[in-house]
Amino acid sequence: MVSPIKIPDNAPFSPEQRQWLSEFLGTMLASASGGAAPQAGPSVPVTVLFASQTGTAEGLAKKLVKTLKKGNFEPSLNDMATYDRERLPKEENLLIITSTYGDGEPPDTALELHTWLMADGAPSLEGVSYSVLSLGDSSYPDFCQCGTEFDTRLAELGAKRIYDRVDVDVDPDEPYAVWSKAVIALLSPAAGAVVTSGAADEEEHEETGFSKKKPFPSSVLKNHNLNGPGPKETHHIEISLEGSELSYEVGDALGLYPENPEDVVDEIIAGLPFKAGEVPTSTGEEVSLREALIRHYDIGNINKSLIEKWQKRSGSPYLRSLVEADDRKQWDDFCWGRDLIDLVLNYPADFTDGEEFVSVLKKLQPRLYSIASSPKAHPGEVHLCVGIVRYDSHGRKRGGICSTYLSDRLKDDTKPGVYLHHNLAFRLPADGNVPVIMVGPGTGIAPFRAFLEERKVTESKGANWLFFGNPHSATDYLYKDELEGFVADGTLGRLDLAWSRDQKEKVYVQNLMVKEGAEIWKWFQEGAAFYVCGDASRMAKDVDAALLTIAKEHGKLSDDDAAAYIAQLKKDKRYLRDVY
């Protein structure tokens, strides 16, 4: 018999949660001390439902199912794109893991289910127990909006929330661990004890080798600007993976840890009201404030959360009015084009020491870049295509933290920390005979250079069609020689180029798509897969609209049928997007 552990009455749990947690901790203690094993009982059904744009949510969902299988659970893993929504009212236990992308939008795989669930005719979900893990980035105004909407709507439809939604700000490791252990314990305290008691050892075992937590110190082999004379800079960067034992597939991304500019860090420190000393980092080590601001904390983004914390210490009437008004447009207008240095110099805050100062800052996050190379064509290497961001704002020259790190601050002996991010949602067809249409303007060309290299090396027979665009043909034709080489050797059957500023009327890739709509529709009827990479807020939406136009004009479909056709392409993984 397992003795429950008493939970203090003032603990922040409901009576039901307190009881479950009491039994769970008691079982954990018994298990750790060699006590009686939990009594076997009916297995607990759990449906894990995920929506992923870049693969992170899918990876966490698979990890959760793997953990559940070690206990007395019957887990079912489901992609929202293929999930039978008629099952939803019949689910007993539902765990949702979803990302948010673009302007607070659901991932492509979640769009149909999200739309159905939000509609007036959505069914009652009484009897369904659920919890939501929502992935996002607080640098964006609609932080975790998709997860928030799922969570709120399920409750409105009568489902029982067994554990409060957890919103993940970029780095999911710690929030996922807290959430997964809590929901497992609440679903079945006895079974959860067995599952989670060995979770730490399992995670430690899985983290052997180089990873996001332990990035590989890479060597930069080549780094040059692909653009001709002019304001645009797009760097082709080749990085060595020799000695890392890291491997990737085309469609994956490379995570890269940047460093902040030293001159801006020095200016920040000079403007602080205390003497710089040592401060803690997220890993628990103590380093100088200067090193912490260069390598560990984000100084390049300000957002609502930071300003709310800053205002409490600054006494600025303007910041106070901004916080009290809580107006979306005012937040956007203030945050755009400003960095931490602007708060330090223009809205001084009364921090007592460095530790208090860094406590309000976010961890400096790695950046993900779509890989621009095939490992079969470049063994031991990974290539990137990076647009360098520079602009003037509020009287200062500014730039993207990671892009200018790569273009300006890499010294000969610098070894950037890198890791691989596997994007299972952006893969070439397994059958090399399937035709492929690719739309990648600007740096969106990156994964399609990799696709074409892969299709050439593997001698795939499927036809390839690329839409590429940029402002000017003379200066912005990225990878010109390579692309024309692919045309010459037959790898690339069609190459359509959109130069938006080379004529009076602007021409974009979506315009060329509509022009070639009859041929695109023919390719779709022949089973072609369609890929898009690039800007989520404008280009990707315009491409989506162009596809609807093509389906209506050349497929003779109604508005509803055209939308259903495009949705089915996504379900069938024939319409895949790598957008940001």
N, C-alpha and C positions, 0 to 999 in steps of 0.2 A: 504493500500500500504506500503510495507516494503522499507525503505531507505537503500541503500547499505552503507557500511562503506568504506571510502577511504583507500586504501593500499598504503603506500609510494612507489614512483617510483623506489627507490633503493632496495626494498625488493627482496629477491632471488627467484622470481617466474616468470614464463612466463606470457605474457599478458593474455592468457586464464586462467591460474591458478589464476592470480590476480583478474580477474573478478569473477570467481567462489567463491574464498575466500571472496571477498568483499560482494557478495550477501549472502553468508553463515553467516558471522559475523553479517550482518544486521538483518537477520532472527533470529539469536540467541538472539540478543539484544532485538528485538521486543518480542520474546517469554518470555524472562526473565522479561521484564517490563510489561507484561500483554497485549502486543500489539496484532495486528491481527494475527491469526494463518496462517500458510503458505497455499496458495491456493492448493486445491487438483488437481492432474493431473494424467496422465497415470502412473501406477506403473512402477518402473524401474527394469528390470530383471537383476539379478546378480548371476553368477555361482561361487560358492566357491569350489575350487578344492584343496584337501590336499593329502600329502604323509607323512606318519608317521611311524617311526620305534619303538618308545617307547610310543607313545600316546600323546606327547606334541602338535604336529602339529594338530592332530585330535581334541584335546580339544580346541585349539584356534579357529579352523574352526567352531566348533559347537557354541562356544561363539559368533563368528562373525555373524553367521546366526541368532542366537537368538536376537542379537542386531538389525540386519537388519529388522527382522519381526515387530519391533516396529514402523518402519517408512513406507513410501510409496514405499516399495521395494518388489520384488518377488524373494527371495533368493532360491537357489538350492544348497544343500550340496552334494558333490561328492567325493568319495574315488578314487584316481587315478587307483587303482587296478581294479575297476569295471566300470570306466567311459568309455562311448562310444566315442571313439576318432573321429568318423565321425561328432560328434556335434561341434567339436572345431572350424572349420571355420565359423560356424553359430552363435557362441556366440556373444552377444553384449558387455557384461561386465564380465570380468574374473578376479577373485582374487585368487592367488595361495599362499598357505602356505605349505612349504616343509622343511624337515630337510635334513641334510647331515650326512652320517655315514661312518665309515671305512676310506679308503684312498680316500676321496672326492666322494664317490659313492652315487647314489640315494638310497633312502629307497627301500626295496623289492617291496612295493606296487607301486612305481613309475617307476620301471625299464623298463617295456614294453612300456609305454607311452613315456618315455624319449628316448629310443632307436628309436622308430618310428619318434619322432619329430626331432631328430638329423640327420635322414637319408636324402639322397638327394631327395627322392620323397615326402617329407613333403609338404602339401598344403599351398597355400597363406592364410594368416590370416588378410588380409586387411579388415577393418571394425570391428575388435575385439579391444576393449579397455581393458587394463590389468594393474595389478600391482602385485608385488611379495614380500612376506615376507619370508625371508630365515633364518632358524635356524641353528646354528652351534656353534663351540667352537674354539676360536682363538689360543688355545694351539696346535691345529693340523694345519699342513701346508696348507691343502686344505680347508681353512675356508669357509664355506657356498658355496662350489663349485656347488652343485646341483642347488641351487636357482639361482646362477649366470648364469649357463648354460641355465636354463629355461628362465630367463629374457633376455639374449642376443639372444637366438634363436627365441623367439617370435617377438622381434624387427626385426630380419633379415627377418622373414617371412611376415613382413608388418604390424604387430599389433601395435597399438598406446599405448605407455606407458603413463598412466595418472598420475602416481606418481612414483618417483624413488624407486628402490628396497631398502628395509631396511634389513640389515644384523644383526641378533641377536646374540650376544655373550653370550651364555649359558642362561642368565636370560631374559625371553621374556616379562615380565610384562610391563615395561615402553616403550620399542620399539613397542610392539604390540599396546599399547594405542595410541601412536603417529600415527602409520601407519593406524590403523583402522579408527580413527577419520578423518584423512586426506582424505583417499580414499572415505569414505562415503560422506564427504562434496563435493568432486570433482564429484562424480557420480550424486549427486542431492543436491544442496545447501539447498533447502527448506526442503526436506525430511530429510536430514542429520541433520538439526538444531533440529528437534524434537527428533531424535534418540539419538544424542550425548549430548543434554542438561541435560538428566537425567542419563547419563552413569556412572558418578562418584558415584551417590547415589546407583545405582544398584550394582556396583562393591564392594562398602563398605558393602552393605547388604550381598553379596555373601561371603564375607570374615569372616563372623562370625564363631567362633570356631577356632580350631587349623588348621594351613595350612602352606604352604611354607613361607609366610610372618610372621606367628606367630606360630613357631614350638612348639610342646609339649615337656616339660622337662621330659624326660622319666627316668625310673630306669632300670639299667642293672641287670638282675636276674642271668644269668650264662654267663661265658666267658672263654672258654678253647680251647686248641690246639687239633685239631683232628689228627694231624700227629704223627707218632712215631719218635724216635730219628733220627735226621738228619737236614739238612738245611731248609727244607720246613716248613712253618707255615701256617696253615689254621684254623682260629678260628670259632668255633660255638658260636654264641652270641644270648642270649635270652633277649628280651626287653619287659618291661611291658607297655601296653597301658591303664591300668586301670585309669579311671577318665578322659580320653581324648575324649571319644565318637567318636573315629576314628574307621573306619571299612574298611576292604579290602577283596579282593578276591584273590585266587591263580592266579599267573601270574603278580600280581602287584609288585611294588618296594617300598622300604622305602628310603626316603631322610633323610640324617643325616648330621648335621653341625659339622665339625671337629674344632679342635684348632691346631695352629702351635706350634712346640716345643719351649719351653721358652728359652732353652740354645742357640738355633740358633737365636732367636729374640734378645737376649741380645748381641750376637756377631755382629749382623747387626747394632744395635744402637751404639755400641762402635766404629764401623767403619765409621759412618756418620760424615760429616764435620760441624755439627751444634749441638747445645744443644737441647736435646729432650724436647718437651713440649706437649701441647695438640693439637690434630688434629681432623678434622671432619671425620665422618664415612659416609657410603652411606645413612644412615637413618637421617643424619643431626645433630646427637648428637656429642658433643665434649668429647673425652676421651684421656687418655695419649697415647703417641706414642707406648709405650710397649703394652698396652691393644689392641690398634688398630691392631698392627702387629700380635698379638696372635689370635684375634677373628674375625677380619674384613677384612684383606687384604691377598691376595695370595702371599706367599713368596716361594712357591714350584715349580713354573713354570716360565720359561722365554720363550719368543717367539719373532717373528719378530717385532711386534708392540711395545713391551716394549723396545727392543734394539734400535729401531729407536729413541724413545723418550730419552733413556738413553744416546745415543751417542751425542746428541746435547748438553748435559751438561758435558760430560766426557772429551772430547778432545782426546780420545784414537785413535791413528792412525789405530790400528787394527779394532776397531769397525767401524770407518769411512770407511775403505776399504770393510768391510763386507756389510755395508749398500749400498755403491756405486755399488758393484758388483751385489748385489741382485740375488745371485745364490742359487737355491733351495737346492742343496747338501751342500753347505757351511753353509746355515742356519741350516739345520738338524744336521750337524756334530757339530756345535758350541752349539746349544741348548741342545742336548742330554746329560744327566747326569750333567747339571749345574742348579743351582737355583739362587735366588736373591742374596744370600750371596756371590756368585762368582763375580757378578758385583760389589758389594759394596767393596770387598777386592782387586780384581784384576784390576778393571776398574773404579777407583774412579770418582764420578760425583760431580759437584759443585752445590748442592742444597742449597738454602739459609735458608730453614726452613722445619719443618716437614710437613706442609700443601703442599708445593710444591713437596716434596718427595712422599707422598702418592697419589698425583694427577696422577702419572704415573703408579700406581699399579692397578691391577684388584681386584674386590671384591672377597673375599674368598667364594667359592661356595660350596653348599652341594654336597655330593656324593650320587648317587643312587645305591642301592643294591637290586638285585632280592630277593624277600622274599622266605624263605626256609621253610615255615610252612603253614598249613591250619588253618584258624580261627575256623573251626569246630572241629579240633583236639586239638587246644590250644587257647581256648577263652581268650580274653584279653591280648594276647601275640603276638609278631612278632619275628621270628627267622631269623638270617642271617648266611651266610657261606662266610667268608671273607679271601681272601689270603693276607697274610702280606708281603708287598714289602720291601725288604732291599737289598742294593747293595753298592759297593764301586766305586767311580768315582772321578777323578781328585784329588786324595789324601784325600778324605773325605768319611766318612760313611754316607749314605743317606737312606731315606726310603719314602714310600708313606705317604703323610700327614694324610689321614684319616685312613688308615690301621694301622699305628703305633700309632695313637691317640687311636684307639680301643684296641690295644694290650699292649701299654706301658704307656699311659698317663691318663687312666681312674682311678681316685681315687674313694674310697668307696662312697664319697658324690657327685661325678660328675653325673650330669643329662644331657646327651646329648640331644640337640634339634632335634626332628624328625618330619616328616610329611609323608603322604602317597601319592604316585604317582601312579595313576590308569593307567594301560597299557591295553587298550581295544584291542590292536593288539596281545595279547598273552594270550588267554583264552582256557581253556579246552572245548571240544565240549559240547554243551548244552544237547545233547543226551548221556547219560552215557553208552549206548550200543556200541558207536563207538570205534573201536580199536585205540590205541595210541602208537606211536613209539617216543621215547625220546632219544636225543643225547646230553649228557652233561658231557664232561670231566672236570676234575679239579673242580673249584668253579662253573662251569656250572651245577653241580648237584643240585644247590640250588632250582630252581623252580620245579624241578622234584621230589625232596623230598616232596615239598608241593603238587604237583599233586597226588602223590601216597597216601599221607595221606588223601587227599580229596576223591579220588576214593574209598578208603577203608571205610571211615566214611559214605559216601553216598551209599555204597554197589552197586557201578556201575558195570555192568556186562561186559563192554567192556574189551578186553584183553589189557594188558600193557607190553611194551617191552622197556627196557632201555639199552643203550650203555653208559658205563662209562669208563674213562681211566685216568691214571696218571703215573708217572715214575715207582714207585715200589709198588708191592703188599704188602710187609711187613710193609711199613711205610706210604703209601699214599692212602690206601683204606678208603676213607672218608665215614662215616656212614655205615661201614661194617655190624655191628650187625643189624641195622635197615633194610638195603637192603636185607640181607639174611632172616630177619624176614618176609619181604614182599613176598619173594619167598616161604617161608615155609607156609604162610597162604593163598597163592594163589592170592594175590593182584598183584604181579609181575610175569607174566607168563614166561618171558624170561629176563635174565640178561647176557649181553655180556660184558666182561671186557678186556680192552687193557692196558697192562703194558709195556710202551715203552722202559724201560731200564732193564727189567728182562731177556733179552736174547740178543744175538748178533745182530739180526736183529730187528730194531725198529718197533713196532706195535702200530698203532693209531686207534682211533674209525672208521675212514673212511676206513681203511684196513679191519676191521671186517665187515663193511657194505657191501663192495664189495664181501667178502667171503660169506655172507648170502644174496646175492642179489636176488636169486630166491624166498626166503621166504619173503623178504621185498616187492618185486613186487606182490606177492600173497596178502599180507596185503593191499597194495594199491588198488588192484582190489576188495577187500572186504570193501573199504571205509575208510581205516585208515587215521588218522591225524598224521602229522609228525612235530616234534618240535626240534629245535636246540637252545642251549644256550652256550655262551662262546665267545672266541676270534674271532673277525670279520675278522682280516687281514689274518689269516692263516687257523685255524681250520674250520671256517664256509665256507670258499671258497673250502677247500678240501672236506668237506661233500657235498657241492653242486655239485662238480665235480663227486663224487661217485654216487650221485643220477642220474646224466646224464648217467654214465656208466651202471648203473642198468637198466635204461629205454631202452637203446640201446641193451644191451645183453639179457635181459629177456623179454622186451616188443617188441623186434625185430623192434625198431623204428630207423628211420634215424636220423642224427645229428639234423636237423631242427625240426623234429617231437618230438624228445626227449626233446629239449629245449622248444617247445610249450607245451608239457605235464607238465613239471616242472612249467612253467609259469601259466598254468591253475590251478595247485595245489595251487599256491599262491593266485590266484584270488578267488578260492573257499574257501580260509582260511583253507586249509588242510595242508599247509606248512608254519609254523610260526617260526619266529626267534627272540630271545632276545639276541642280539650280541653287543659287545662293544669293 
